[in-house]
Amino acid sequence: MHSAVSRRQFLRSAGLLLLGTRLATSVGAFAQGERVLVLGAGMAGVSAARALTDKGYSVTVLEARGVAGGRIRTDMSLGAPVDLGASFIHGTRGNPLVSLAAQFGAETYNTDQEEDLYVNAAGAAISSSVRNQGQREYDALYDKLLALQGRLSADRSIGSVASPLLQRIRQQRGAAVGDFVSFLVKSEIGIEVGADISQMSLKHFDQDEAFRGADLILKPGYISLINGLAQGLDIRFNELVREVSWSASGIRVTTTGGVFDADRVVVTLPLGVLKRGGIDFSPGLPRAKREAISNLGMGVLDKTYFKFPTAFWQTQEDPIGFLGNVGGRGANQIPEYYLLDQALGVPIFFGFTAGAQARRFERLDLATISAATMSSLRNVFGSSIPEPEAVMQTHWRSDPYSYGSYSFVSLGAKTEYYDTLARPIDNRVFFAGEATHRRYPGTVHGAYLSGIREANRVVRSFS
Ligand SMILES: Cc1cc2nc3c(=O)[nH]c(=O)nc-3n(C[C@H](O)[C@H](O)[C@H](O)COP(=O)(O)OP(=O)(O)OC[C@H]3O[C@@H](n4cnc5c(N)ncnc54)[C@H](O)[C@@H]3O)c2cc1C
């Protein structure tokens, strides 16, 4: 998920402080040579494999890519570690990733020390009175959406309910406030889950939870957590899984490179990959699981990175929201940017696109993307700012090993599908990954905890 933690999540997370410390992160009983295959070396896969290997199980991880991390990918080509997938540890209190960062000596940067900056279509910062009024209207709109949830006979998209409310705000409070509220809806509801509000279920909206506390960036990159956990694990790279079959005698996994036999398997393949159906499960996934796979949404959140010769923006306000770039007005323009010069010491920032806009960005060339961003930036910082030295665009939707960024509850889906996806088959085939964690879907901590959860289940399955 991107950085914003919704207001509701924030309030609800207060009750989770104690819970966080009670989350099961240890695996019991030692193994006696049992063999476990883990499919995928993202956070869920390495977390399950670490826990099981430490307990003496014979664990082999099969990974299609040439590297571990999956939707955690740290790139060094801009001269500093930049994360093309997950960036933030969301919430510090009770979040097990904070202890992992400390354990692996990964220094963090607290992003909550900066104030946001919002600029209007003319490039001017919006006034505090527009901001305050807009925030109040947004909070009221959000509360209305939640109040409506229980009263809906049939589900509706958030967009179909929010659009007339946004129109009314614009009529009653004026265009400036209306633009700001529209921006907040796009950023905190849409970009947050990598989807357009027209695709999102209202009935099942905001059912997940969050840890309280600041959002952190890992200075050496998120990959430092993967590298720490993966030390000494048996990970076979470039092994594209094609078939998973099971019977009373065990598990057989066929990859492009060979055949692997084991007693148990933990499947951590992304929802986007399962949706594509390129993997043959035999004797077949249960109907309920197939229904969950096809109905849950796979959102798209992409990032565009820019490196400049100098940090010409000379502001510590972060993120910068471009109100004029929301909606139909800015198809090629990024609505929000996060500055990384303070965290990384290099003049780099990135922007988020989500949903239909992200899909569109994946087809654009870098020159078009760069020109649109430069026009936004010149509007705010003046015409003499330098051209970027480098631009990078992510393509999570077209990535054949993820086909999207993370799961969300789309119209026609329900929150319970996360539990359905997590349900083991025949006490032999186990499922982990962000899309199996009902409480923390779409996050690295959700993926990590799902790996521990399934490692525990595997251990119990042998007893
Ligand atoms: C742009 C972006 C920004 C994000 N921002 C944040 C954030 O700030 N904070 C946060 O908490 N979360 C964020 N997330 C979400 C987070 O990255 C994911 O929820 C988490 O990393 C998923 O881990 P996973 O192990 O479930 O899946 P993955 O990391 O996708 O792991 C699955 C693995 O399976 C492999 N695989 C796929 N198909 C096959 C196959 N056929 N055979 C073998 N292997 C295969 C993949 O290569 C991958 O390594 C973001 C995600 C994206 C894309």
The ligand as an SDF file (V2000), in Angstrom:
LIG
                    3D

 53 58  0  0  0  0  0  0  0  0999 V2000
    4.3670   -0.2740   -6.1130 C   0  0  0  0  0  0  0  0  0  0  0  0
    4.0550   -0.9690   -4.8040 C   0  0  0  0  0  0  0  0  0  0  0  0
    4.1160   -0.2490   -3.6320 C   0  0  0  0  0  0  0  0  0  0  0  0
    3.8430   -0.8800   -2.4280 C   0  0  0  0  0  0  0  0  0  0  0  0
    3.9860   -0.1670   -1.2770 N   0  0  0  0  0  0  0  0  0  0  0  0
    3.9030   -0.8050   -0.0900 C   0  0  0  0  0  0  0  0  0  0  0  0
    4.2990   -0.1430    1.1030 C   0  0  0  0  0  0  0  0  0  0  0  0
    4.7630    1.0030    1.0640 O   0  0  0  0  0  0  0  0  0  0  0  0
    4.1730   -0.8280    2.2760 N   0  0  0  0  0  0  0  0  0  0  0  0
    3.6900   -2.1060    2.3340 C   0  0  0  0  0  0  0  0  0  0  0  0
    3.5780   -2.6600    3.4390 O   0  0  0  0  0  0  0  0  0  0  0  0
    3.3390   -2.7650    1.1990 N   0  0  0  0  0  0  0  0  0  0  0  0
    3.4620   -2.1550   -0.0010 C   0  0  0  0  0  0  0  0  0  0  0  0
    3.1950   -2.8360   -1.1520 N   0  0  0  0  0  0  0  0  0  0  0  0
    2.6540   -4.2060   -1.0710 C   0  0  0  0  0  0  0  0  0  0  0  0
    3.7450   -5.2270   -0.7640 C   0  0  0  0  0  0  0  0  0  0  0  0
    4.8420   -5.0200   -1.6240 O   0  0  0  0  0  0  0  0  0  0  0  0
    3.1890   -6.6360   -0.9730 C   0  0  0  0  0  0  0  0  0  0  0  0
    1.9820   -6.7760   -0.2410 O   0  0  0  0  0  0  0  0  0  0  0  0
    4.1360   -7.7380   -0.4900 C   0  0  0  0  0  0  0  0  0  0  0  0
    5.4680   -7.4580   -0.8580 O   0  0  0  0  0  0  0  0  0  0  0  0
    3.6670   -9.0580   -1.1020 C   0  0  0  0  0  0  0  0  0  0  0  0
    4.4970  -10.1190   -0.6750 O   0  0  0  0  0  0  0  0  0  0  0  0
    4.1040  -11.6090   -1.0930 P   0  0  0  0  0  0  0  0  0  0  0  0
    5.1680  -12.5010   -0.5820 O   0  0  0  0  0  0  0  0  0  0  0  0
    2.7010  -11.8770   -0.7350 O   0  0  0  0  0  0  0  0  0  0  0  0
    4.1270  -11.6100   -2.7000 O   0  0  0  0  0  0  0  0  0  0  0  0
    5.3530  -11.3930   -3.7000 P   0  0  0  0  0  0  0  0  0  0  0  0
    6.3340  -10.4460   -3.1290 O   0  0  0  0  0  0  0  0  0  0  0  0
    4.7790  -11.0460   -5.0130 O   0  0  0  0  0  0  0  0  0  0  0  0
    6.0320  -12.8290   -3.7480 O   0  0  0  0  0  0  0  0  0  0  0  0
    5.5720  -13.8580   -4.5900 C   0  0  0  0  0  0  0  0  0  0  0  0
    6.7630  -14.4590   -5.3140 C   0  0  0  0  0  0  0  0  0  0  0  0
    6.2910  -15.4870   -6.2000 O   0  0  0  0  0  0  0  0  0  0  0  0
    7.0690  -15.4370   -7.3950 C   0  0  0  0  0  0  0  0  0  0  0  0
    6.3280  -16.0780   -8.4850 N   0  0  0  0  0  0  0  0  0  0  0  0
    5.2940  -15.6030   -9.1920 C   0  0  0  0  0  0  0  0  0  0  0  0
    4.8600  -16.5230  -10.0740 N   0  0  0  0  0  0  0  0  0  0  0  0
    5.6570  -17.6180   -9.9160 C   0  0  0  0  0  0  0  0  0  0  0  0
    5.7040  -18.9050  -10.5010 C   0  0  0  0  0  0  0  0  0  0  0  0
    4.8370  -19.2950  -11.4390 N   0  0  0  0  0  0  0  0  0  0  0  0
    6.6650  -19.7670  -10.0920 N   0  0  0  0  0  0  0  0  0  0  0  0
    7.5490  -19.4270   -9.1140 C   0  0  0  0  0  0  0  0  0  0  0  0
    7.5450  -18.2250   -8.5120 N   0  0  0  0  0  0  0  0  0  0  0  0
    6.6070  -17.3330   -8.8940 C   0  0  0  0  0  0  0  0  0  0  0  0
    7.2730  -13.9500   -7.6110 C   0  0  0  0  0  0  0  0  0  0  0  0
    8.3590  -13.6990   -8.4780 O   0  0  0  0  0  0  0  0  0  0  0  0
    7.5070  -13.4460   -6.1860 C   0  0  0  0  0  0  0  0  0  0  0  0
    8.8790  -13.4510   -5.8570 O   0  0  0  0  0  0  0  0  0  0  0  0
    3.4750   -2.2380   -2.3950 C   0  0  0  0  0  0  0  0  0  0  0  0
    3.4210   -2.9700   -3.5870 C   0  0  0  0  0  0  0  0  0  0  0  0
    3.7130   -2.3440   -4.7830 C   0  0  0  0  0  0  0  0  0  0  0  0
    3.7010   -3.1500   -6.0650 C   0  0  0  0  0  0  0  0  0  0  0  0
  1  2  1  0
  2  3  1  0
  2 52  2  0
  3  4  2  0
  4  5  1  0
  4 50  1  0
  5  6  2  0
  6  7  1  0
  6 13  1  0
  7  8  2  0
  7  9  1  0
  9 10  1  0
 10 11  2  0
 10 12  1  0
 12 13  2  0
 13 14  1  0
 14 15  1  0
 14 50  1  0
 15 16  1  0
 16 17  1  0
 16 18  1  0
 18 19  1  0
 18 20  1  0
 20 21  1  0
 20 22  1  0
 22 23  1  0
 23 24  1  0
 24 25  2  0
 24 26  1  0
 24 27  1  0
 27 28  1  0
 28 29  2  0
 28 30  1  0
 28 31  1  0
 31 32  1  0
 32 33  1  0
 33 34  1  0
 33 48  1  0
 34 35  1  0
 35 36  1  0
 35 46  1  0
 36 37  1  0
 36 45  1  0
 37 38  2  0
 38 39  1  0
 39 40  1  0
 39 45  2  0
 40 41  1  0
 40 42  2  0
 42 43  1  0
 43 44  2  0
 44 45  1  0
 46 47  1  0
 46 48  1  0
 48 49  1  0
 50 51  2  0
 51 52  1  0
 52 53  1  0
M  END
$$$$
